[in-house]
Amino acid sequence: MNLFVISTLLLAFAWPGFAFAQGSGSTAPTTGPRTIGGDMGPAPAFAVTRTLTGKIVGIDAAKNLLVVEDDGGKRHDFKLSKDTRFRADKKTELQGRKHISLGDFEVGAAVKITYLASGDAATEVRLRHVKG
């Protein structure tokens, strides 16, 4: 019985160490911002990303910038590059389209942005379906 308790406790205390050793990926900065016409180097093979949902409050196609306001009212600027993917959820006006671009999005549209945690470069812009 004591051997079982000791081995269980040992495993319970060692388990978080195994998870910590795996890590969550590289957060090393890239060689620079990746924008259309100004590629400053390759993206890392693996990058940590974050997501943000909100509505579009500004589009600057000339500067490849998208301004999104989150549910708390805070505005976020995202740089877009030639590698940024544009997608649309089902039940949106862009559903099923294969080739979506920044020009298809409008101010006021609900979006989900996936971006690099090490900066403000958007990797995906997805038009969201809002129930209601």
SULWO-V443868 format. One record per pair of residues at least 24 apart in sequence whose ideal C-beta (glycine too) atoms are under 10 Angstrom apart, sorted by the first residue. I is the first residue (numbers start at 0). J is the second residue. D is the distance in Angstrom with one decimal. If there is no record, write none. Layout:
BEGIN
<<I;J;D> <I;J;D>>
END
This chain:
BEGIN
<<23;47;6.4> <23;116;9.6> <24;48;9.1> <24;116;8.9> <25;117;8.9> <26;115;9.3> <26;116;6.3> <26;117;5.6> <27;117;7.5> <28;115;9.5> <28;117;5.3> <28;118;7.5> <29;115;7.4> <29;117;6.7> <29;118;7.3> <29;120;7.9> <31;118;9.5> <32;78;5.8> <32;80;8.2> <32;115;9.7> <32;118;6.7> <32;119;8.2> <32;120;6.1> <33;78;7.8> <33;79;9.6> <33;80;4.5> <33;81;8.2> <33;82;6.6> <33;83;9.1> <33;115;9.1> <33;118;9.4> <33;120;5.9> <33;122;9.8> <34;62;8.6> <34;63;5.5> <34;64;9.3> <34;78;5.6> <34;79;7.4> <34;80;5.3> <34;81;8.5> <34;82;10.0> <34;83;9.7> <34;120;8.0> <35;62;9.8> <35;63;5.3> <35;78;9.4> <35;79;7.3> <35;80;5.8> <35;81;5.1> <35;82;9.3> <35;83;9.0> <36;63;8.4> <36;80;9.5> <36;81;8.7> <37;63;9.1> <37;78;9.7> <37;80;8.8> <38;80;7.7> <38;81;7.9> <38;82;9.2> <42;80;9.0> <42;82;7.2> <42;115;8.3> <42;120;8.5> <42;122;8.8> <43;115;9.0> <43;117;8.7> <46;114;9.9> <46;115;5.4> <46;116;7.5> <46;117;7.0> <46;118;9.6> <46;120;9.2> <46;122;8.0> <47;115;7.3> <47;116;4.3> <47;117;7.1> <48;112;9.9> <48;113;5.3> <48;114;6.4> <48;115;6.0> <48;116;6.2> <48;117;9.5> <48;120;9.8> <48;121;9.7> <48;122;6.1> <48;123;8.5> <49;112;8.8> <49;113;7.5> <49;114;6.0> <49;115;7.9> <49;116;5.0> <49;117;9.8> <50;111;6.0> <50;112;6.7> <50;113;5.2> <50;114;7.7> <50;122;10.0> <50;123;8.8> <50;125;9.2> <51;75;6.2> <51;77;8.5> <51;110;8.7> <51;111;7.3> <51;112;4.8> <51;113;8.3> <51;114;7.0> <51;121;9.4> <52;109;7.4> <52;110;7.2> <52;111;4.9> <52;112;7.7> <52;125;9.2> <52;127;6.7> <52;129;9.9> <53;109;7.6> <53;110;6.8> <53;111;8.4> <53;112;7.7> <53;127;9.4> <54;106;8.3> <54;107;6.0> <54;108;6.5> <54;109;5.4> <54;110;6.9> <54;127;9.2> <54;129;9.1> <55;104;6.1> <55;105;7.0> <55;106;5.3> <55;107;6.5> <55;108;5.0> <55;109;8.2> <55;110;5.8> <55;112;9.5> <55;124;8.9> <55;126;9.3> <56;106;6.4> <56;107;7.9> <57;106;6.8> <58;101;6.8> <58;102;8.8> <58;104;6.6> <58;105;8.0> <58;106;6.4> <58;108;9.6> <59;101;9.7> <60;100;9.5> <60;101;6.0> <60;102;7.1> <63;101;7.8> <63;121;9.5> <64;101;9.8> <64;119;9.3> <64;121;9.6> <65;101;7.3> <65;104;7.8> <65;110;8.2> <65;112;7.5> <65;119;9.9> <65;121;6.6> <65;124;6.6> <66;106;9.0> <67;108;9.7> <67;109;9.8> <67;110;6.3> <67;111;9.4> <67;112;5.8> <67;114;9.8> <67;121;9.1> <67;124;8.9> <69;112;9.5> <75;112;7.6> <75;114;8.4> <75;119;7.3> <75;121;9.7> <76;119;6.1> <76;121;9.8> <77;110;9.8> <77;112;5.8> <77;113;9.8> <77;114;5.9> <77;115;9.8> <77;118;9.6> <77;119;5.5> <77;120;7.3> <77;121;4.1> <77;122;9.6> <77;124;7.8> <78;114;8.8> <78;115;9.6> <78;118;7.8> <78;119;5.7> <78;120;5.0> <78;121;6.7> <79;120;8.1> <79;121;5.6> <79;122;9.7> <79;124;7.4> <80;120;6.5> <80;121;7.9> <80;122;8.7> <82;120;8.8> <82;121;9.5> <82;122;7.2> <82;123;9.8> <83;112;9.7> <83;113;9.4> <83;114;9.5> <83;120;8.0> <83;121;5.2> <83;122;6.4> <83;123;6.8> <83;124;6.4> <84;113;8.5> <84;121;9.0> <84;122;6.9> <84;123;4.6> <84;124;7.4> <84;125;8.4> <85;110;9.8> <85;121;9.7> <85;123;7.6> <85;124;5.3> <85;125;7.8> <85;126;8.1> <86;110;9.8> <86;111;8.9> <86;113;9.6> <86;123;6.3> <86;124;7.3> <86;125;4.4> <86;126;7.2> <86;127;9.9> <87;124;9.6> <87;125;6.8> <87;126;4.2> <87;127;8.5> <87;128;8.6> <88;125;6.5> <88;126;6.3> <88;127;5.4> <88;128;4.4> <88;129;9.4> <89;128;6.5> <90;127;9.7> <90;128;4.3> <90;129;9.4> <90;130;8.9> <91;125;9.3> <91;126;4.9> <91;127;7.3> <91;128;5.2> <91;129;9.0> <92;126;7.9> <92;128;9.9> <93;125;9.8> <93;126;5.4> <94;126;8.5> <94;128;8.3> <96;126;9.9> <99;124;8.7> <99;125;9.5> <99;126;7.8> <100;124;10.0>>
END
